[in-house]
Amino acid sequence: MTEHLTKRWQTLPATPAPLASFKGQHAPINGCSLYYTEGGTGGDVIIMLHGGMANSDYWGMQAADLAKTHRVILVDSRGHGRSTLGDKPLSYAQMADDIIRLMNHLEIPHASLVGWSDGGVQSIILASEHPDRIKRIFAYGPHMSASGLNLACSGDKVVNAFVKRATEDYRKLSPTPDKFDVFSKTVWGLWKWEHDAEFTEDRLNAIRCPAWIVDGDRDEMIHRAHLEYLVAHIPGSSYMILPETSHFAFLQAPLLFNAALADFLSVKA
C-alpha cells in the first residue's frame, strides 16, 4: 500500500514570531493608528504588505532575509493586526492611501513594494497612482476584480485553517478583539470588490515600474487566468509561478520565495 504523503501546498506552516530585531510602533495615519515595524541596514526601502485577515508577522522569514541588505518596513493594514480601523471604511483604495501617507510620515521618497494577496492589490494600486514614489512591485496572488477570486476556496482545508488562525490572531492582537465577525465579513466584501470600483485596464496600463506578478501553482484562492490578464495589461510586467505552493508559499517554501524576491530586487528599477 502506498502511504499518502501530505504535499507542502496542503499545509499551513506556523506564522513566524515577531522579529526581535525590528522596532514596532504606531503612526497616526488617515484617522487610524497604523502599526508598523522596521529593521535592516538602512539601504533601499522595501515595504511589505500582508494579505486580508492576516498581519505583518507572516512576513517574518522574508523580512529577516531582506533586512541583511535593505531597510525593511512591515505594516499591519488598517483594521488588521495591531492597527485600528479608525474613522474611515476599510477599502483597497483607503489602505493604499495609508501607505503613501506612512511614506510621507517617515519621509521616504521612494520604495519597492512586496505584497501578498490584498497587499499585492495595494501594490498594484500604488504603482498605478503614484509612479513617482514606487520603484518596483512584487505582487503575490493579487486579484484586481471579483472575477479573479475563486469563491470555492471557502471549502478548502488550508484556507479554512488560515481563517481559524486569523480568528485567533485577531483576538490576540487587535485593539477591538471582540469584533472579528464584523471584520471577517468586511474582508470577504473586499475580496469580492464590494467596497471599491474594480480596477480598469487603463489603470493597469498606467504602471511603469518593474512589476512581477507571482503565484503558486496550487493557489486555492486566485484564478490563474486572472493573473495572466494582469500580466497582459501591465506594460513590461513579468510572470512567475512557484512550484508545489499555494496562496501561502512564503510559509510553505520560504527558501524558494526568498530566492524569487532576491532575483526580483536584482532587476534595475
C-alpha positions in Angstrom: 0.0 0.0 0.0 1.3 3.4 -0.9 1.4 5.8 2.0 -0.3 9.1 1.4 2.2 12.0 1.7 1.0 15.5 2.5 2.3 17.9 -0.1 3.7 21.2 1.1 0.9 23.1 -0.7 -1.6 21.2 1.5 0.0 22.6 4.7 -0.2 25.9 6.6 3.1 26.2 8.5 3.3 28.2 11.6 3.4 32.0 11.4 6.8 33.3 12.3 7.2 35.1 15.7 7.7 38.9 15.5 11.2 39.8 14.7 13.1 40.8 17.8 15.5 43.0 15.8 12.6 45.1 14.4 11.2 48.1 16.2 7.4 48.3 16.3 5.5 51.5 16.7 2.2 53.2 15.7 1.7 56.3 13.5 -1.4 58.4 13.2 -2.4 57.9 9.6 -5.7 58.9 7.9 -7.6 58.8 11.2 -6.3 55.4 12.4 -3.4 54.2 14.4 -1.3 52.3 11.9 1.2 49.8 13.3 4.5 49.2 11.5 7.8 47.7 12.4 11.1 48.2 10.7 14.7 47.0 10.7 17.6 46.4 8.4 20.7 48.0 7.1 19.4 51.4 6.1 19.7 50.7 2.4 16.9 51.0 -0.2 13.4 50.8 1.4 11.2 47.8 1.0 7.6 48.0 2.3 5.9 44.6 2.8 2.1 44.4 2.8 0.3 41.3 4.0 -3.0 39.6 2.9 -6.5 40.1 4.1 -7.3 38.9 7.7 -3.6 38.5 8.3 -0.9 40.7 9.9 2.7 41.7 9.3 4.1 38.7 11.3 3.5 36.5 8.3 6.5 38.1 6.5 9.0 37.2 9.2 11.2 34.8 7.2 11.3 37.2 4.2 11.9 40.3 6.3 14.8 38.7 8.2 16.5 37.8 5.0 15.8 41.2 3.2 17.0 43.1 6.2 20.5 42.0 5.6 20.7 44.3 2.6 17.7 46.7 2.8 15.7 48.9 5.1 12.5 46.8 5.6 9.2 48.1 6.8 6.3 45.8 7.7 2.8 47.2 8.1 -0.4 46.0 9.7 -3.0 47.2 7.3 -5.9 49.4 8.7 -8.2 47.3 10.9 -5.7 44.3 10.8 -3.3 43.1 13.4 -2.4 45.8 15.8 -3.7 48.7 13.7 -7.0 50.3 14.5 -9.8 50.6 11.9 -10.1 54.4 12.5 -12.8 56.6 11.2 -12.8 55.5 7.6 -14.3 52.4 6.0 -12.0 49.6 5.0 -11.3 49.5 1.3 -8.3 48.8 -1.0 -8.1 52.5 -2.0 -8.0 53.6 1.6 -5.3 51.0 2.6 -3.2 52.0 -0.4 -3.5 55.7 0.6 -2.5 54.8 4.1 0.8 53.5 2.7 1.6 56.7 0.8 0.7 58.7 4.0 3.0 56.4 6.0 5.8 57.0 3.5 5.3 60.8 3.9 5.3 60.4 7.7 8.6 58.5 7.6 10.0 60.9 4.9 10.5 58.1 2.4 10.6 59.4 -1.1 10.7 56.1 -2.9 10.1 52.4 -2.0 9.8 49.0 -3.5 6.7 47.1 -2.5 6.3 43.4 -1.8 2.6 42.5 -1.4 0.8 39.2 -0.8 -2.9 38.9 -1.8 -4.6 42.1 -0.6 -1.1 43.5 -0.1 -0.5 42.7 -3.8 -3.7 44.6 -4.7 -2.4 47.6 -2.8 0.9 47.4 -4.5 -0.7 47.5 -7.9 -2.9 50.4 -7.0 0.1 52.3 -5.6 2.2 51.7 -8.7 -0.6 52.9 -10.9 -1.5 56.0 -8.9 2.0 57.0 -7.6 4.5 56.2 -10.3 6.9 58.8 -8.9 7.0 57.1 -5.5 7.1 53.3 -6.3 10.3 51.8 -7.7 9.1 48.2 -8.3 6.3 45.8 -7.2 6.3 42.1 -6.4 2.6 41.2 -6.2 2.0 37.6 -5.0 -1.5 36.2 -5.6 -3.4 39.6 -6.2 -6.8 40.0 -7.8 -8.0 43.2 -9.2 -11.6 42.2 -9.8 -14.2 40.0 -8.3 -13.8 37.5 -11.2 -10.2 36.9 -10.1 -11.4 35.3 -6.8 -12.1 31.6 -6.6 -15.2 31.5 -4.5 -14.9 27.8 -4.0 -11.9 28.5 -1.8 -14.1 28.8 1.3 -14.3 25.0 1.3 -10.5 24.4 1.1 -8.7 22.8 4.0 -5.7 25.2 4.0 -7.9 28.3 3.6 -10.1 27.2 6.5 -7.0 26.6 8.6 -5.9 30.2 7.8 -9.3 31.7 8.7 -9.1 29.8 12.0 -5.6 31.1 12.7 -6.7 34.6 11.6 -9.6 34.5 14.2 -7.2 33.6 17.0 -4.6 36.2 15.9 -7.2 38.9 15.6 -8.5 38.3 19.2 -4.9 38.3 20.4 -3.6 41.4 18.6 -6.5 43.7 17.7 -7.4 46.8 19.7 -11.0 45.5 19.2 -10.7 41.8 19.9 -14.4 41.1 20.0 -15.1 42.4 16.5 -13.8 39.6 14.4 -17.1 38.6 12.9 -17.7 42.1 11.6 -14.0 42.3 10.4 -14.3 39.0 8.6 -17.4 40.0 6.8 -15.8 43.2 5.7 -12.7 41.4 4.4 -14.8 39.0 2.4 -16.5 42.0 0.9 -13.1 43.4 0.0 -12.2 40.1 -1.8 -15.5 40.4 -3.7 -14.7 44.0 -4.6 -17.8 45.3 -2.9 -16.0 48.3 -1.4 -14.0 49.6 -4.4 -14.5 50.3 -8.0 -12.9 47.4 -9.9 -9.5 48.1 -11.4 -9.7 49.0 -15.1 -7.3 48.2 -17.9 -6.3 51.8 -18.3 -5.2 51.9 -14.7 -3.1 48.7 -15.2 -1.7 50.3 -18.4 -0.5 53.3 -16.3 2.0 51.2 -14.4 5.6 52.0 -15.5 7.8 50.4 -12.8 9.1 46.9 -12.9 6.2 44.6 -11.9 6.3 40.9 -11.1 3.0 39.0 -10.8 3.8 35.9 -8.9 1.8 33.0 -7.5 1.9 29.3 -6.5 0.9 26.7 -9.0 -1.7 25.3 -6.5 -3.2 28.6 -5.4 -6.6 27.9 -3.8 -8.0 31.5 -3.9 -6.9 33.2 -7.2 -7.8 32.1 -10.8 -4.6 31.8 -12.8 -6.3 33.3 -15.9 -6.8 36.5 -13.9 -3.1 36.7 -13.2 -2.4 36.2 -16.9 -4.8 39.0 -17.6 -2.9 41.3 -15.2 0.4 40.5 -16.9 -1.1 41.1 -20.3 -2.1 44.6 -19.3 0.7 45.9 -17.1 3.4 47.1 -19.5 6.6 45.2 -19.3 5.5 43.1 -16.4 6.8 39.6 -15.7 5.1 36.4 -14.5 6.4 33.8 -12.2 4.7 30.6 -10.9 6.3 28.9 -7.9 6.1 25.1 -7.9 4.2 23.0 -5.3 3.0 26.0 -3.4 -0.4 27.6 -2.7 -1.6 31.1 -1.7 0.8 30.7 1.3 4.1 30.0 -0.5 6.2 32.3 1.8 5.4 29.9 4.6 5.4 26.7 2.7 8.6 27.2 0.7 10.5 30.2 2.3 13.8 29.4 0.6 12.2 29.4 -2.8 10.2 32.5 -2.1 13.2 34.4 -0.7 15.2 33.4 -3.8 12.5 34.8 -6.0 12.5 38.0 -4.0 16.3 38.4 -4.3 16.1 37.9 -8.0 13.3 40.5 -8.3 15.3 43.0 -6.3 18.3 42.5 -8.6 16.3 43.9 -11.5 17.3 47.5 -12.2 14.4 49.9 -11.4 
